[in-house]
Amino acid sequence: MSVLIICEKPSVAKKIANALGKPKKKTIYNVPYYELERNGKKIIVASAVGHLFTLVEKNNTKFGHYPVFDVKWVPASVEKGKKYVDNYIKALKKLSKEADEIYIATDWDIEGELIGFHALKYCCSKTKAKRMRFSSLTKNEIVKAFENPDEIDYGLVDAGESRHIIDWYYGINLSRALMNAIKAVNRWKTMSVGRVQGPALSFLTERELEIKKFVPKPYWVIEALLKDNLKAIHEKEKFWDEKEAKNVYEKVKNEKFGKVVEIKRTVRKIKPLPPFDLGTLQREAYNYFKFSPKETQEIAQSLYEKGLCLHPDTLILLPDGVKKIKDLDEEGNILCLNKDLKLTKSKYKLLKRTVKEKLIKIILNGGTELIATKEHPILVYMDKLIFVPSGELKENEQVVTLSYGDVYIQKIKKIEEIDYEGEVYDLTVEKYHNFIANGVVVHNCSYPRTSSQKLPKDKNYLKNILSILKNHPIYGKWAKDILNKGDLKPVEGKKEDPAHPAIHVVDIPKDEELSEKEKKIYDLIARRTLSAFWDNAEREYSNIKININGEIFKLSGSRTLKEGWHEIYYFPKFDDCELPKLNKGDLIPIQKITITKKETQPPKRYTVASIIKELEKRKLGTKATRAEIVEKLIKRGYVIDDGSLKVTDLGISVVETLKKFCPEIIDEKMTRDLEEKLEKIQFRKIKKDDVLDEAEQKLRKILEEFKKKEKDVGMFLIKKLDFNNTNSNTKENKENKTESKKVVGKCPKCGGELIIREGKYGKFLGCSNYPKCKYTEKLNKKVDKTWFRNCMLILEVIQQ
């Protein structure tokens, strides 16, 4: 009797083999696998390397043909850089022929179920197998999963396949439709449209067109320059009628004094700003440091990963036993203490980094040992519960521990420093932000990908953070004052995230550990965290009305009465314009009065910061992907970031074409509806075939109409591109006309402009008056047609 166990990746195969017996490592086709015996059975443990199969169309008879819905799964080696996949497929095929039973032991999620099922179906030529399900790779759980196998969850398989197939339907068909439309008018350009990028590009284009079509409207402003360089503006602010403005100006222009007729002073209390969610952090970092949202996200993640860490052999308490932290899966469930000191299950994510520094070894009276970085807080009892960094612990202090589910207090017997070089690990825990390490309660890091504007409710947790920060040379004074107040009620925002609290500091990194950019983001987060605990700021606003020969002018001023939280989080500027002490009836000398003609301004473009907020508002993308969406729009040439997001001629042309001929593609609602249906497949609330059929029928209808108008679409798109290209050489770009190199001369046939264009087989010269004039010229460079076609096929695979 022989058994084949199929895992998701080689490292997991090794762990499962070791848990089930004493394996021998072997290789076939340069692929490792493991062989062992258990209860008289020969067991082979082999693996995939993620997805072994990908989608292509069944009959690729004509290049660029669409619509295409007849797809098949083929080895992922067709994708660039994945030739190695073939060996894993051959290995599983060979090993499965010798097996009497097959077990699937891939990850317990949608993609894992799909990877395992595809290996079973296409490598082993079977659709039924036993399923090992485990949430962690402990020996007990692996053995339990092997001895009590489940069945394949075909709901998960259907959900995974549906998502891949629908994404393929949309990606390939729409890209081919656009490229064929251009080809139909003897032009060529590679195109692509994504399910989220399309709607995002659409609203960016709406703003761009609004700016382009904007017609400025003139207005007039009358100002009085007073003593001490104070400026008062006529109460009407904007005069839309020139004659009226000039009449008022003539009435007041020679006046030497104005009389104070009204004084209003208002004191406002300004609350601290709420703690950071990811989107707000990205916007603030862009506003103050010009960091892109993607860069800010990466820096925040880097700071997070520099967090508080434990020795790799530390034992972690899980719902089903214990496991060394170095052997944990990247994600899973863990046990932590709630506010009532009861064990509760929560999700975690695993972090690791490499260090070369002294670690703290804590030895308790009962013999328990824990090795951690100096900054890692441990829960101790000092008349109250408080987290204390390992490096600040002292002998005989009482540490909170757990044994058999009960909470105990143990004294520290000995503390020593040890030299260490290697990997250390940490966890981020969703609920109560602590976990059990070697039976000792420790605390975890702050997670950067969150939509929450609320700090944890646990006051002991907050006190621990402040206790750490009180030792900081800059932030320490504020942390101490907050602790002395004793009432820890930070300001909160409205947004919540059930998985994570707001972004906040948890420790003090060493300066040498941080880059200059990391220091800026850390400072931003630290100040925002502390300011949430601080007092309101107070500002006085003055509004004074001045009568100048019967015309009322307004004089406004402001001053800060109390800095409050602004002392800490000083980044938003308070513009102070303190007015002299004035009383009703006072006469104020006038230096001069001016009248100025101005024009209304177009709406502002989105920036890489403000578009994140807009995407969030429209519920497009996720907090983790929105920055990537913006990057893709820029990478594809649809948008240029020159301080603000300017939609290119290509971007505008694509959106206008889609809006005219298939508006559904850029419809935000369509994307949201489709996601909901894909989720329902997983829970068997809707059938896979129904969703695929609906998606196919919807796309067929769109594409059939599109195809009927293919030449019209192509002509419309090309005309838009040519028109925009021509326009780019007027007004603002006139000086750069020769540098653009789009127009290279006159057409010898009709006198129009010769423009460098791009066709299926490369660039050529064409007349700007096409299709009335069909004059073309070849460029010298030749293009290998076979090479070009292969490149396009590769591009299509990438776009999937």
C-alpha positions in Angstrom: 0.0 0.0 0.0 1.5 3.4 -1.0 0.3 6.9 -0.5 1.2 10.1 -2.3 0.8 13.4 -0.4 0.8 16.5 -2.6 1.9 19.8 -0.8 1.9 23.4 -2.1 5.6 24.0 -1.9 8.8 22.1 -1.1 9.4 23.6 2.3 6.0 22.3 3.5 6.6 18.9 2.0 9.7 18.6 4.2 7.8 19.6 7.3 5.0 17.1 6.7 7.4 14.3 5.9 9.3 14.9 9.2 6.1 15.0 11.1 4.9 11.7 9.8 8.1 9.7 10.2 11.8 9.5 9.4 12.0 10.4 5.7 14.7 10.0 3.2 15.1 12.8 0.8 15.2 11.8 -2.9 15.0 13.6 -6.2 13.4 13.0 -9.6 13.8 15.4 -12.6 15.8 17.6 -10.2 12.7 17.9 -8.0 13.0 16.9 -4.3 10.5 14.6 -2.6 10.5 12.5 0.6 9.9 8.8 1.2 9.0 7.2 4.5 7.1 4.4 6.1 4.2 4.7 8.6 2.1 1.9 9.9 3.2 -0.4 7.2 2.4 2.1 4.4 4.9 3.6 2.0 4.4 7.3 2.0 5.7 9.7 -0.7 5.6 13.4 0.1 6.0 15.6 -2.9 5.0 19.2 -3.8 3.9 21.7 -6.4 5.5 25.2 -6.6 2.3 27.3 -6.3 0.1 27.2 -9.4 1.3 24.6 -11.8 -1.3 25.5 -14.4 -2.6 28.6 -16.1 -5.3 29.6 -18.6 -4.9 29.9 -22.4 -7.5 29.7 -25.2 -8.1 26.2 -26.6 -7.7 27.0 -30.3 -5.4 29.8 -31.0 -5.9 29.7 -34.8 -5.9 33.4 -35.6 -3.8 36.0 -33.8 -5.9 38.5 -32.0 -9.2 36.7 -32.5 -12.1 37.6 -30.1 -14.4 37.0 -28.4 -12.7 34.0 -26.8 -14.4 32.0 -24.0 -13.2 28.5 -24.8 -10.2 28.2 -22.4 -8.1 25.4 -21.0 -5.6 24.9 -18.2 -2.1 24.3 -19.4 1.3 24.1 -17.7 2.3 27.4 -16.2 5.7 26.9 -18.0 4.1 28.8 -20.9 4.7 32.0 -18.9 8.0 33.7 -19.1 10.5 32.6 -16.4 8.5 29.5 -15.3 10.1 26.7 -17.4 11.0 25.0 -14.1 7.3 24.1 -13.5 7.5 21.3 -16.1 9.8 19.3 -13.9 7.4 19.4 -10.9 4.5 18.3 -13.2 6.6 15.4 -14.5 7.6 14.4 -11.0 4.0 14.3 -9.8 2.9 12.4 -12.9 5.6 9.8 -12.3 5.1 9.5 -8.5 1.3 9.3 -8.8 1.5 6.2 -11.0 3.0 4.2 -8.1 0.4 5.5 -5.6 -2.7 3.6 -4.4 -4.1 6.7 -2.6 -3.5 10.4 -3.0 -3.8 13.0 -0.2 -3.9 16.7 -1.0 -2.1 18.8 1.7 -2.0 22.3 0.2 -3.0 25.4 2.1 -6.5 25.6 3.5 -7.8 28.5 1.3 -9.2 29.2 -2.2 -5.8 29.3 -4.0 -4.5 26.3 -2.0 -7.6 24.2 -2.8 -7.2 25.1 -6.5 -3.5 24.3 -6.6 -4.1 20.9 -5.0 -7.1 20.1 -7.2 -5.3 21.0 -10.4 -2.3 18.9 -9.5 -4.6 16.0 -8.8 -6.6 16.4 -12.0 -3.9 17.3 -14.5 -0.9 15.5 -13.1 -2.5 12.5 -11.5 -5.5 12.2 -13.9 -7.9 12.0 -10.9 -10.7 14.2 -9.4 -11.1 12.5 -6.1 -8.6 12.4 -3.3 -8.4 12.6 0.5 -7.8 16.1 1.9 -5.5 16.9 4.8 -6.7 20.0 6.6 -4.5 21.8 9.1 -4.2 25.4 10.3 -0.6 25.0 11.5 2.3 22.7 10.7 2.7 21.2 14.2 3.5 17.5 14.4 0.3 16.7 16.2 -1.9 18.6 13.8 -0.2 17.1 10.7 -0.6 13.6 12.1 -4.2 14.3 13.1 -4.9 15.6 9.5 -3.4 12.6 7.9 -5.2 10.1 10.1 -8.5 11.9 9.8 -8.6 13.1 6.2 -11.5 15.2 4.8 -12.8 15.6 1.3 -11.9 18.2 -1.3 -14.0 21.4 -1.0 -15.3 21.8 -4.5 -16.9 25.1 -3.5 -13.4 26.5 -2.9 -12.2 25.0 -6.2 -15.1 26.5 -8.1 -14.5 29.9 -6.5 -10.8 29.9 -7.4 -11.4 28.7 -11.0 -14.2 31.3 -11.5 -12.0 34.2 -10.5 -9.1 33.1 -12.7 -11.4 32.5 -15.7 -13.4 35.7 -15.4 -10.2 37.8 -15.1 -9.0 36.0 -18.2 -12.2 36.7 -20.1 -12.1 40.4 -19.3 -8.3 40.9 -19.7 -7.8 39.1 -23.0 -11.0 39.9 -24.8 -11.1 43.6 -24.0 -7.4 44.1 -24.8 -7.8 42.2 -28.2 -11.0 44.2 -29.0 -9.2 47.5 -28.6 -6.1 46.4 -30.5 -8.2 44.9 -33.3 -10.2 48.1 -33.6 -7.0 50.0 -34.2 -5.7 47.3 -36.6 -9.0 47.7 -38.6 -7.9 51.2 -39.6 -4.3 50.1 -40.5 -2.7 51.2 -37.2 -1.4 49.3 -34.2 -1.0 50.0 -30.5 -0.9 47.6 -27.5 -3.8 48.3 -25.1 -5.0 46.9 -21.8 -7.9 47.6 -19.4 -8.2 46.3 -15.8 -11.4 45.9 -13.8 -10.4 48.5 -11.2 -8.0 50.5 -13.3 -10.7 51.2 -15.9 -13.2 52.9 -13.5 -10.3 54.8 -11.8 -9.0 56.1 -15.1 -12.5 57.1 -16.0 -13.0 59.5 -13.1 -9.5 60.9 -13.6 -10.4 61.6 -17.2 -13.6 63.3 -16.2 -11.6 65.7 -14.1 -9.0 66.1 -16.9 -11.7 67.0 -19.5 -13.3 69.4 -17.1 -10.0 71.2 -16.9 -9.5 71.1 -20.6 -12.9 72.5 -21.3 -12.8 75.1 -18.6 -13.4 78.6 -19.8 -12.1 81.2 -17.3 -14.5 83.9 -16.2 -13.2 87.4 -15.3 -13.9 89.1 -12.0 -12.6 92.1 -10.1 -11.3 92.4 -6.6 -11.0 95.7 -4.6 -8.6 95.8 -1.7 -7.5 98.4 0.8 -3.9 98.4 2.0 -4.1 99.7 5.6 -1.5 100.8 8.1 0.9 98.0 9.3 0.5 96.2 5.9 -3.0 95.0 6.7 -5.2 94.2 3.8 -9.0 94.6 3.8 -11.1 93.3 1.0 -14.5 94.7 -0.2 -17.3 92.6 1.4 -18.5 91.6 -2.0 -15.2 89.9 -2.6 -15.7 89.2 -6.3 -17.3 91.7 -8.7 -18.6 89.9 -11.8 -19.6 93.2 -13.4 -16.7 95.4 -14.5 -18.8 98.6 -14.5 -20.0 98.0 -11.0 -16.4 97.3 -9.8 -15.0 100.5 -11.3 -17.8 102.6 -9.9 -17.1 101.3 -6.4 -13.3 101.9 -6.9 -13.9 105.5 -8.1 -15.9 106.1 -5.0 -13.2 104.9 -2.5 -9.9 105.3 -4.3 -8.9 108.6 -2.8 -10.1 108.0 0.7 -7.4 108.3 3.5 -9.2 106.8 6.4 -11.6 104.0 7.2 -13.9 103.7 10.2 -14.3 100.5 12.3 -18.0 99.8 12.5 -18.1 96.2 13.7 -15.8 93.8 15.6 -16.3 90.1 16.1 -13.9 87.8 17.9 -14.5 84.1 18.1 -12.4 81.5 20.1 -12.5 78.0 18.7 -11.2 74.8 20.2 -9.6 72.5 17.7 -9.5 68.8 18.6 -6.4 66.7 17.9 -6.3 64.9 14.6 -7.3 61.2 14.8 -4.6 58.4 14.6 -3.5 57.3 11.1 -5.2 54.9 8.9 -3.1 53.9 5.9 -4.9 56.3 3.4 -4.4 59.3 5.7 -0.8 58.4 6.4 -0.2 58.2 2.6 -1.8 61.6 2.0 0.1 63.3 4.8 3.4 61.8 3.8 2.8 63.1 0.2 1.7 66.6 1.4 4.7 67.0 3.7 7.5 64.9 2.1 6.2 64.3 -1.4 6.5 60.5 -0.9 4.3 58.5 -3.2 1.5 56.4 -1.6 3.3 53.2 -2.7 6.6 54.4 -1.2 4.9 55.4 2.1 3.2 52.0 2.3 6.6 50.3 1.7 8.3 52.5 4.4 5.5 51.8 6.9 5.8 48.1 6.2 9.5 48.3 6.7 9.2 50.1 10.0 6.6 47.5 11.0 9.0 44.6 10.1 11.8 46.2 12.2 9.5 45.6 15.2 9.9 43.8 18.4 11.3 40.3 17.9 11.8 36.9 19.6 14.4 34.2 19.4 13.4 31.6 16.6 13.0 28.7 19.1 10.4 30.6 21.2 7.3 28.4 21.7 4.0 30.0 20.8 0.6 29.0 22.2 -1.8 28.0 19.4 -5.4 26.8 19.6 -4.2 23.3 19.0 -1.0 23.2 20.9 2.4 24.9 20.8 4.9 25.5 18.0 8.2 27.2 17.6 7.8 30.7 16.2 10.2 30.0 13.4 8.0 27.1 12.2 4.7 29.1 12.1 2.9 29.6 8.9 2.9 33.2 7.6 -0.7 33.5 8.7 -3.0 31.6 11.0 -4.7 31.6 14.4 -3.2 32.1 17.8 -4.2 32.5 21.5 -3.9 35.8 23.3 -5.3 37.3 26.5 -8.4 39.5 26.4 -9.1 42.4 28.8 -10.5 39.9 31.3 -7.3 37.8 31.2 -9.1 35.0 29.4 -7.5 33.2 26.5 -9.1 34.1 23.2 -8.4 33.0 19.6 -7.2 35.6 17.1 -5.6 35.8 13.7 -1.9 36.6 13.3 0.7 37.4 10.7 4.4 36.3 11.0 7.3 38.7 10.6 11.0 38.0 10.7 14.3 40.0 10.3 18.0 39.4 10.7 19.9 41.0 13.6 23.3 41.1 15.1 22.9 42.5 18.6 22.7 41.6 22.2 19.4 39.9 23.2 17.9 39.7 26.7 17.6 36.2 28.3 14.9 36.2 31.1 14.9 33.2 33.5 12.0 32.8 35.8 11.9 31.0 39.2 10.0 28.1 37.7 12.8 27.5 35.1 11.0 29.2 32.1 13.3 31.1 29.8 12.5 33.7 27.2 15.0 35.4 24.8 13.9 38.6 23.1 15.3 41.9 21.8 15.7 44.6 24.4 12.7 46.5 23.1 10.2 43.6 23.3 7.6 44.4 26.1 6.7 41.7 28.6 3.6 41.8 30.7 4.5 42.3 34.4 2.6 43.0 37.6 3.5 46.1 39.7 0.3 46.7 41.7 -1.1 46.9 38.2 -0.5 45.2 34.9 1.9 46.9 32.6 4.1 46.0 29.6 7.8 46.6 30.2 10.6 46.4 27.6 12.8 43.3 28.2 15.9 45.6 28.5 14.3 47.4 31.4 13.2 44.4 33.5 14.9 43.7 36.8 15.4 40.6 38.9 12.5 39.7 41.3 10.0 41.6 39.2 6.7 39.6 38.7 6.0 38.4 35.2 2.5 37.3 34.0 2.6 33.7 32.7 0.1 31.0 31.6 0.0 27.3 32.4 -2.8 25.0 31.4 -5.0 28.0 30.5 -4.7 29.7 33.9 -2.9 33.0 34.6 0.0 33.0 37.1 2.6 35.4 38.4 6.3 34.3 38.4 9.3 36.2 39.7 12.4 36.8 37.5 15.3 34.8 38.8 18.0 36.0 36.5 18.4 38.4 33.5 21.4 38.2 31.3 22.6 39.6 27.9 23.6 37.2 25.2 25.3 37.9 21.8 23.2 36.8 18.9 23.4 36.9 15.1 20.6 35.5 13.0 16.9 35.6 12.4 14.4 36.8 15.0 10.6 36.7 14.7 7.5 38.5 15.8 3.7 38.3 15.3 1.1 40.9 14.7 -2.2 39.9 16.4 -5.5 41.3 15.3 -7.6 41.5 18.5 -5.7 42.2 21.8 -2.2 42.7 20.5 -0.5 40.2 22.7 0.4 36.5 22.5 1.9 33.8 24.7 5.7 33.1 24.2 7.2 30.3 26.3 4.2 30.7 28.6 5.0 34.5 29.1 2.6 37.2 27.9 4.3 39.5 25.4 3.0 42.3 23.1 3.1 42.6 19.3 3.7 45.3 16.7 1.4 47.9 15.1 0.2 46.8 11.6 0.4 49.4 8.8 -2.3 48.2 6.4 -5.4 49.3 8.3 -8.5 51.5 7.6 -8.9 52.1 11.4 -8.6 55.5 13.0 -8.9 54.1 16.5 -6.2 53.0 18.9 -6.6 49.8 21.0 -9.0 50.2 24.0 -6.7 48.3 26.3 -5.3 51.0 28.7 -2.4 48.8 29.8 -1.4 48.4 26.2 -1.5 52.2 25.8 0.4 52.8 29.0 3.1 50.4 27.8 3.6 52.4 24.6 3.9 55.6 26.6 6.2 54.0 29.1 8.5 53.1 26.2 8.3 56.5 24.6 9.0 58.4 27.8 12.7 57.4 27.3 12.9 59.1 23.9 14.9 62.3 23.9 12.3 64.2 21.9 8.9 62.5 22.6 9.7 61.6 26.2 8.4 64.8 27.8 5.0 64.5 26.2 4.8 60.7 27.0 5.6 61.5 30.7 2.9 64.2 30.9 0.3 61.9 29.3 1.1 59.2 31.8 0.9 61.7 34.7 -2.6 62.7 33.7 -3.7 59.1 34.1 -6.8 59.5 31.9 -5.9 57.8 28.7 -8.6 58.7 26.3 -7.1 59.4 22.8 -9.1 61.1 20.1 -10.6 58.7 17.6 -11.8 59.0 14.0 -14.9 57.5 12.6 -13.3 54.8 10.5 -12.9 51.3 11.9 -11.1 48.1 10.8 -12.2 44.9 12.6 -8.8 43.4 11.9 -6.4 46.1 13.0 -6.1 49.3 15.1 -4.9 52.6 13.7 -1.2 52.9 12.8 0.8 53.9 15.9 4.2 53.6 17.4 5.1 50.7 19.7 8.8 51.2 20.4 11.9 53.3 19.9 14.1 52.1 17.0 17.8 52.9 17.0 18.7 55.8 14.7 21.3 53.7 12.8 18.6 51.1 12.0 16.5 53.7 10.0 17.0 55.4 6.7 16.3 59.1 6.4 12.9 58.4 4.8 12.1 55.9 7.5 13.0 58.5 10.2 10.5 61.0 8.6 7.6 58.5 8.5 8.4 57.3 12.0 8.4 60.9 13.3 5.1 61.5 11.6 3.5 58.4 13.1 5.0 59.0 16.6 3.8 62.7 16.8 0.4 61.8 15.5 0.1 59.0 18.1 1.1 61.2 21.0 -1.0 64.2 19.8 -4.1 62.1 20.0 -3.7 62.1 23.8 -3.0 65.8 24.0 -5.1 68.9 24.7 -7.2 70.9 22.2 -5.6 73.8 20.5 -7.3 77.2 20.8 -7.4 79.8 18.1 -9.0 83.3 18.1 -10.5 84.5 14.8 -11.2 88.2 14.3 -13.5 89.7 11.7 -13.6 93.5 11.5 -15.8 95.6 9.2 -14.5 99.0 8.0 -16.6 101.7 6.4 -14.7 103.5 3.6 -17.0 106.2 2.2 -20.1 104.1 2.5 -18.5 100.9 1.2 -17.8 98.0 3.7 -14.5 96.3 3.7 -13.6 93.2 5.7 -10.4 92.7 7.7 -9.7 89.2 9.0 -7.1 88.0 11.4 -6.2 84.9 13.5 -3.9 84.0 16.3 -3.1 80.9 18.4 -4.1 81.2 22.1 -3.0 77.7 23.0 -0.8 75.4 20.9 -2.3 72.2 22.5 -1.7 69.2 20.3 -0.2 71.4 17.6 2.9 71.6 19.7 3.5 67.9 19.0 2.0 67.3 15.6 3.1 70.6 14.0 2.9 69.6 10.4 -0.4 71.3 9.5 0.3 75.0 9.5 -1.6 77.6 11.6 -1.4 80.8 9.7 -1.3 83.6 12.2 -2.2 87.1 11.2 -2.5 89.0 14.5 -4.4 92.3 14.2 -3.6 95.4 16.3 -6.0 96.2 19.1 -9.0 98.1 17.6 -12.2 99.4 19.0 -15.5 100.3 17.3 -15.3 103.9 16.0 -11.5 103.9 15.5 -10.2 105.5 12.3 -7.6 103.5 10.4 -5.2 105.2 8.0 -5.4 103.9 4.4 -2.2 103.7 2.3 -3.8 102.9 -1.0 -6.8 101.1 -2.6 -6.4 98.8 -5.6 -8.6 97.2 -8.1 -7.4 93.9 -9.7 -8.8 91.9 -12.6 -8.6 88.1 -12.0 -10.0 85.0 -13.6 -11.7 81.9 -12.2 -9.4 78.8 -12.0 -10.2 75.3 -13.3 -10.7 72.5 -10.8 -7.5 71.0 -9.4 -6.2 67.6 -10.7 -6.0 64.7 -8.3 -2.6 64.1 -6.7 -1.2 60.7 -5.9 -2.4 61.4 -2.3 -5.9 62.7 -3.0 -6.7 59.9 -5.5 -6.2 57.4 -2.7 -9.0 59.1 -0.7 -11.2 59.2 -3.8 -10.7 55.5 -4.5 -11.6 54.8 -0.9 -14.7 56.9 -1.2 -15.8 55.1 -4.3 -15.0 51.7 -2.8 -12.6 50.8 -5.6 -9.7 48.5 -4.7 -8.6 47.8 -1.1 -6.4 49.7 1.4 -3.5 47.5 0.3 -4.0 47.8 -3.5 -5.0 51.4 -4.1 -1.4 52.6 -4.3 -0.7 49.8 -6.8 -3.6 50.9 -8.9 -2.2 54.4 -9.2 1.3 53.0 -10.1 -0.2 50.8 -12.8 -2.1 53.7 -14.4 1.2 55.6 -14.5 3.2 52.6 -15.8 0.8 52.0 -18.6 1.2 55.6 -19.8 -2.4 56.5 -19.1 -1.4 59.0 -16.4 1.6 61.2 -15.8 2.6 62.3 -12.2 4.2 65.7 -12.4 3.1 66.9 -9.0 -0.5 66.1 -9.9 -2.0 63.3 -11.9 -2.4 64.4 -15.5 -4.2 62.0 -17.8 -2.3 61.5 -21.0 -3.8 61.7 -24.5 -3.7 57.9 -24.6 -5.7 57.7 -21.3 -8.3 60.2 -22.4 -8.7 58.5 -25.8 -9.1 55.1 -24.2 -11.8 56.3 -21.7 -13.7 58.3 -24.3 -13.7 55.3 -26.7 -14.9 52.9 -24.0 -17.5 55.4 -22.8 -18.9 55.7 -26.3 -18.8 52.1 -27.4 -18.8 49.9 -24.2 -19.4 52.1 -21.1 -19.9 48.9 -18.9 -16.2 48.3 -18.9 -15.5 51.5 -16.9 -18.6 51.1 -14.7 -17.7 51.0 -11.0 -20.9 49.0 -10.1 -20.0 46.2 -12.4 -16.7 45.5 -10.6 -18.4 45.5 -7.1 -21.2 43.2 -8.2 -18.8 40.7 -9.8 -16.7 40.5 -6.6 -19.9 39.7 -4.5 -20.9 36.9 -6.9 -17.4 35.3 -6.8 -17.6 35.2 -3.0 -21.1 33.6 -3.1 -19.7 30.7 -5.2 -17.4 29.7 -2.4 -20.3 29.3 0.0 -22.4 27.5 -2.5 -25.0 30.3 -2.6 -24.6 30.5 -6.3 -23.3 28.1 -9.0 -20.0 28.6 -10.7 -21.5 27.9 -14.2 -24.2 30.5 -13.6 -21.7 33.2 -12.8 -19.4 32.2 -15.7 -22.3 32.1 -18.1 -23.6 35.4 -16.9 -20.1 37.0 -17.3 -19.7 35.4 -20.7 -23.1 36.5 -22.0 -22.6 40.1 -20.7 -19.1 40.2 -22.4 -20.4 38.6 -25.6 -23.1 41.3 -25.8 -20.6 44.0 -25.3 -18.0 42.5 -27.6 -20.5 41.7 -30.4 -21.7 45.3 -30.5 -18.1 46.4 -30.3 -17.1 44.2 -33.2 -19.9 45.5 -35.4 -18.5 49.0 -34.8 -14.8 47.9 -34.9 -13.8 50.3 -37.6 -15.8 53.1 -36.0 -14.1 52.4 -32.7 -10.7 52.3 -34.3 -11.3 55.5 -36.3 -12.7 57.2 -33.2 -9.8 56.2 -31.1 -7.2 57.1 -33.7 -8.8 60.4 -34.4 -8.8 61.1 -30.7 -5.2 60.2 -30.4 -4.2 62.2 -33.5 -6.4 65.2 -32.4 -4.8 65.2 -29.0 -1.3 64.8 -30.4 -2.0 67.8 -32.7 -3.4 69.8 -29.9 -0.4 69.0 -27.8 1.6 71.1 -30.3 -0.5 74.2 -29.7 -0.6 76.7 -27.0 1.2 75.3 -23.9 3.4 72.9 -26.0 4.1 75.1 -29.0 7.7 75.7 -27.9 8.3 72.0 -27.7 6.9 71.1 -31.1 10.3 70.1 -32.6 11.2 68.1 -29.5 8.1 65.9 -29.6 9.2 64.5 -33.0 5.7 63.4 -33.8 5.4 65.7 -36.9 8.4 65.2 -39.2 7.4 67.0 -42.4 4.7 67.7 -45.0 2.7 65.1 -46.9 3.9 65.1 -50.5 0.4 64.1 -51.7 -1.9 66.6 -49.9 0.3 69.0 -48.0 -0.8 67.7 -44.6 1.5 66.8 -41.7 3.6 63.6 -41.8 3.3 61.9 -38.4 5.3 59.0 -37.0 2.8 56.3 -36.3 2.8 52.7 -35.0 1.4 49.8 -36.9 1.3 46.1 -36.5 4.8 45.6 -37.9 6.4 48.7 -36.5 6.6 52.4 -36.9 5.8 54.2 -40.2 5.1 57.7 -41.5 1.4 58.5 -42.2 -0.6 61.6 -43.2 -2.5 63.5 -40.5 -5.4 63.7 -43.0 -6.0 60.0 -43.0 -8.4 58.5 -44.1 -9.0 61.2 -46.8 -5.3 60.9 -47.6 -3.8 57.4 -47.3 -0.2 58.4 -48.0 2.4 56.3 -46.0 6.2 55.9 -45.9 8.2 53.1 -44.5 10.9 53.8 -41.9 14.3 52.2 -42.4 14.1 49.8 -39.4 12.7 46.3 -40.3 10.6 44.3 -37.9 10.7 40.5 -37.8 7.0 39.5 -38.0 7.5 36.2 -36.1 9.4 37.9 -33.3 6.7 40.6 -33.1 3.9 38.1 -32.9 5.7 36.1 -30.1 6.2 39.3 -28.2 2.5 40.1 -28.4 1.6 36.6 -27.2 3.9 37.0 -24.2 2.3 40.4 -23.6 -1.2 38.8 -23.5 0.0 36.3 -21.0 1.4 39.0 -18.8 -1.8 41.0 -19.0 -3.8 38.1 -17.6 
